[in-house]
Amino acid sequence: MRVLGIDPGLTRCGLGVVDGKGSQILSMVDVGVIRTTVDAPLEMRLLELETEISQWIIRVQPDVIAVERVFSQLNVKTAMATGQAAGVALLLAAKAGIPVVMHTPSEVKAAVSGSGRADKKQVAMMVQKILRLDSIPKPVDSTDALALAICHHWRGVGDSKLQSALKQERIRLASRA
């Protein structure tokens, strides 16, 4: 399974692609950041995000796109900008017919580091270790995108196994009725 992780942001939008063979053997395919000009009009910044994310989707052909769920204890302006960037990613996934999953920051931290309260440095170090990278990708937005992709690999496989087990149990119960 190939997961494109997107850490949405209007100024910096992190992208990270992780392939997995099963849930344990993960490898980084690509990582990067889309930067938009701060003083450009909002609609032009969103258009730039749309263009760049579209190119990533075409180039890396993900099976699923994992987007960070907008959650902010920051100001409303920051939350709105993050939400607008996430909306672009969600729309592009829908247009491409690619399933989308959303994970909260605490889910991602817990999946990657074992603690939902891990700081960015701990998460970055675990991303480096899990993907066997020589160095931590910079800036942090790219590392966060890789963490999202890792989270989905691990949570997605677990969720899939759970759904399969529930389906088998329903079939078993139905056959007894």
Secondary structure by P-SEA (a helix, b strand, c coil): cbbbbbbccccbbbbbbbbbccccbbbbcbbbbbbccccccaaaaaaaaaaaaaaaaaaccccbbbbccccccccaaaaaaaaaaaaaaaaaaaaacbbbbbbcaaaaaaaacccccccaaaaaaaaaaaaccccccccaaaaaaaaaaaaaaaaaaaaaaaaaaaaaaaaaaaaac
